[in-house]
């Protein structure tokens, strides 16, 4: 495809390598969650808003004490040797698995502390995810996704009755009409566009700072294939027709429920690139040297390292890009900025029909 083909092998992402046994058969038993909560060694991952507490450089997993909290969800069983307070000499798989349960709380009153990332007492997945262990990143991702689903679907979509939580937090059932609802995932395409000269096309969205550039993303619409959605989004937002689409990996992005499907694609007519003027204010072609220099100087801000967008860019580049803005935590006071961390282009790209995540 190119002199330096970026398509060899799938991307390596923060959650890769995590081992979580979701215990599907067991969690269907009505008494399972109570049993897990009272089991010796069960750990609790508490969410405060959209963040979790850090102890050192690991997530803080508390012992399960007291009565089972309302809204608790069983995340699964993990190897205790991978948890932060495991014995120093513990071997993976040497001890019985430990259950992890998540519990959500309102966001902390101290928003200044809560907005921080590395070096503070809070973990924000969008901006600190790449600095967590694979297990921490995977558990936090799972916890955010399932608790966001519960917060957004308390009532039956068929008859409006308040639903009841079942399957250890993984199903909601309507006591009136019997309709069952399961956690929802919205597939989205995110694409690094290349040209025959092996340059990369990045775009800057109207709702971002003018120096922020990223790959192009959008949701797969009803009745649409992934490939068709990718081609449509790129042509709509950047004006180019693409081919030679290559799948590079996926990433759960729970803001609130996206599954990012990462790709490379090639356009044969780079001169056709232009911003749509609605979501995208500017598009630019970069060589490797141009992008690295601009990012290091602070002239261009890239997606965070926790995102599949950054992984696509750095796979094309062939190495990590040392960017000036990487060391400056950006606010995640709302879901929009968390979406921007992974290269969402604007309101339509952030959520179907322009709905903004909370």
Residue pairs with C-beta under 8 A, 6 or more apart in sequence:
1 7
1 244
1 246
1 266
2 194
2 196
2 198
3 198
4 198
4 318
6 192
6 194
6 264
6 315
6 316
6 318
7 246
7 248
7 264
10 248
10 249
11 248
11 249
11 262
11 308
11 311
11 312
11 315
12 311
13 249
13 251
13 308
13 311
14 129
14 130
14 132
14 134
14 137
14 306
15 134
15 137
15 138
15 141
15 251
15 252
16 134
17 134
18 134
18 135
18 137
18 138
18 139
19 78
19 79
19 82
19 135
20 75
20 76
20 77
20 78
20 100
20 135
20 138
20 139
20 142
21 76
21 77
21 78
21 97
22 75
22 76
23 74
23 76
23 77
26 32
27 33
27 74
27 167
27 168
27 170
28 167
28 168
30 166
32 74
32 168
33 68
33 72
33 74
33 101
33 168
33 169
34 68
36 42
36 74
36 99
36 101
36 168
37 64
37 68
37 72
37 101
38 64
39 64
39 99
41 80
41 96
41 98
41 99
42 63
42 64
42 98
42 99
42 100
42 101
43 61
43 62
43 63
43 64
43 83
43 98
43 99
43 100
43 101
44 61
44 62
44 63
44 64
44 100
44 101
44 102
44 103
45 52
45 59
45 61
45 75
45 100
45 101
45 102
45 103
45 139
45 140
45 143
46 52
46 53
46 60
46 62
46 102
46 103
46 104
46 105
47 102
47 103
47 104
47 105
47 143
47 144
47 147
48 105
48 106
48 107
48 108
48 114
48 122
49 105
49 106
49 107
49 108
49 114
50 107
50 124
50 125
50 144
50 332
50 335
50 338
51 107
51 108
51 114
51 122
51 123
51 124
52 59
52 60
52 122
52 123
52 140
52 143
53 59
53 60
53 121
53 122
53 123
54 60
54 120
54 121
54 122
54 123
55 84
56 84
57 118
57 131
57 132
58 84
58 132
58 133
58 136
59 84
59 123
59 132
59 136
59 139
59 140
61 83
61 84
61 85
61 100
64 101
69 103
71 103
71 104
71 147
71 150
71 165
71 169
72 101
72 102
72 103
72 169
73 101
73 102
73 103
73 143
73 146
73 147
73 150
73 168
73 169
73 170
74 99
74 100
74 101
74 168
74 169
74 170
75 100
75 101
75 102
75 139
75 142
75 143
75 146
76 99
76 100
76 142
77 97
77 98
77 99
77 100
78 97
78 98
78 100
78 135
78 139
79 92
79 93
79 95
79 97
79 98
80 86
80 90
80 95
80 96
80 97
80 98
81 87
81 90
81 91
81 92
81 93
81 94
81 95
82 92
82 133
82 135
83 98
83 135
100 139
102 139
102 142
102 143
102 146
102 147
104 143
104 147
104 150
104 151
107 114
108 114
108 122
111 333
113 120
113 121
113 122
114 122
115 122
115 124
115 329
115 331
115 332
115 333
116 122
116 124
116 329
117 123
117 124
117 127
117 128
117 131
117 329
118 128
118 131
118 329
123 132
123 136
123 140
124 332
124 338
125 137
125 140
125 141
125 144
125 254
125 306
125 338
126 255
126 304
126 306
126 307
126 332
126 337
126 338
126 341
126 342
127 304
127 306
127 329
127 330
127 332
127 341
128 306
129 137
129 140
129 141
129 304
129 306
130 137
130 304
130 305
130 306
131 305
131 306
132 140
137 306
141 252
141 254
142 252
144 254
144 255
144 256
145 183
145 185
145 252
145 254
145 256
145 257
146 169
146 170
146 183
148 254
148 256
148 257
149 183
149 184
149 256
149 257
150 165
150 169
150 172
152 256
153 163
153 172
153 181
153 184
154 162
154 163
154 172
155 161
155 162
155 163
156 162
156 163
156 174
156 176
156 177
156 179
156 181
157 179
157 181
158 174
158 177
158 179
159 174
159 176
159 177
159 179
161 174
161 175
161 176
161 177
163 172
163 173
163 174
163 175
163 181
164 172
164 173
164 174
164 175
165 171
165 172
166 172
166 173
170 182
170 183
171 180
171 181
171 182
172 180
172 181
172 182
173 179
173 180
173 181
174 180
174 181
183 257
184 257
185 252
185 257
185 258
185 259
186 219
186 220
186 257
186 258
186 259
186 352
187 219
187 220
187 226
187 258
187 259
187 261
188 217
188 218
188 219
188 220
188 253
188 258
188 259
188 260
188 261
189 217
189 218
189 219
189 220
189 226
189 229
189 230
189 233
189 260
189 261
189 263
190 215
190 216
190 217
190 260
190 261
190 262
190 263
190 308
190 309
190 312
190 342
190 343
191 215
191 216
191 217
191 230
191 233
191 234
191 242
191 262
191 263
191 264
191 265
191 312
192 200
192 201
192 215
192 262
192 263
192 264
192 265
192 312
192 313
192 315
192 316
193 200
193 201
193 215
193 216
193 234
193 238
193 240
193 242
193 265
193 266
193 267
194 200
194 201
194 264
194 265
194 266
194 267
194 316
195 201
195 266
195 267
195 268
195 270
195 285
196 266
196 268
196 270
197 270
197 287
198 287
199 270
199 285
199 286
199 287
200 285
200 286
200 291
200 313
200 316
201 216
201 238
201 240
201 267
201 270
201 273
201 283
201 284
201 285
201 286
202 213
202 214
202 215
202 283
202 284
202 286
202 291
202 313
203 213
203 214
203 215
203 216
203 237
203 238
203 275
203 280
203 282
203 283
203 284
203 345
204 210
204 211
204 212
204 213
204 214
204 275
204 280
204 281
204 282
204 283
204 284
205 212
205 214
205 279
205 280
205 281
205 340
205 344
205 345
205 346
205 349
206 278
206 279
206 280
206 281
206 346
207 336
207 340
207 346
207 347
208 340
209 301
210 281
210 282
211 298
211 299
211 300
211 301
212 300
212 301
212 302
212 340
213 284
213 300
213 301
213 302
214 302
214 303
214 309
214 340
214 342
214 343
214 344
214 345
215 303
215 309
215 312
215 313
215 343
216 233
216 234
216 237
216 238
216 343
216 345
217 233
217 260
217 309
217 342
217 343
217 344
217 345
217 349
218 229
218 232
218 233
218 236
218 237
218 345
218 348
218 349
219 229
219 258
219 349
219 351
219 352
220 226
220 229
220 261
221 229
221 352
224 232
226 261
227 245
230 242
230 245
230 263
230 265
231 241
231 242
231 245
231 265
233 349
234 240
234 241
234 242
234 265
234 267
235 241
235 242
236 276
237 275
237 276
237 279
237 280
237 345
237 349
238 273
238 274
238 275
238 276
238 280
238 283
239 272
239 273
239 274
239 275
239 276
239 283
240 267
240 269
240 270
240 272
240 273
241 267
241 268
241 269
241 272
242 265
242 266
242 267
243 265
243 266
243 267
243 268
244 264
244 265
244 266
245 263
245 264
245 265
246 263
246 264
246 265
247 261
247 262
247 263
248 262
248 263
248 264
248 312
248 315
249 262
249 308
249 311
250 259
250 260
250 261
250 262
250 308
251 259
251 260
251 262
251 307
251 308
251 311
251 342
252 258
252 259
252 260
253 259
253 260
253 307
253 308
253 339
253 342
255 335
255 338
255 339
255 357
256 335
256 357
256 358
260 308
260 309
260 342
262 308
262 309
262 311
262 312
263 312
264 312
264 316
267 273
270 285
273 283
273 285
274 283
275 281
275 282
275 283
278 346
278 348
279 345
279 346
279 347
279 348
279 349
280 345
280 346
286 294
288 316
288 317
288 318
291 300
291 313
291 317
291 321
292 317
292 321
292 322
294 300
295 301
295 302
295 321
295 322
295 323
295 324
295 325
296 321
296 322
296 323
296 324
297 324
298 323
298 324
298 325
300 323
301 323
301 325
302 310
302 313
302 321
302 323
302 325
302 326
303 309
303 310
303 313
303 340
303 341
303 342
303 343
304 310
304 326
304 330
304 341
304 342
305 326
306 341
306 342
307 341
307 342
307 343
308 342
309 342
309 343
313 321
314 320
314 321
330 337
330 341
331 337
332 338
332 341
334 356
334 357
334 358
335 350
335 356
335 357
335 358
336 350
336 356
336 357
338 357
339 349
339 350
339 357
344 350
347 354
347 356
348 354
350 356
350 357
351 357
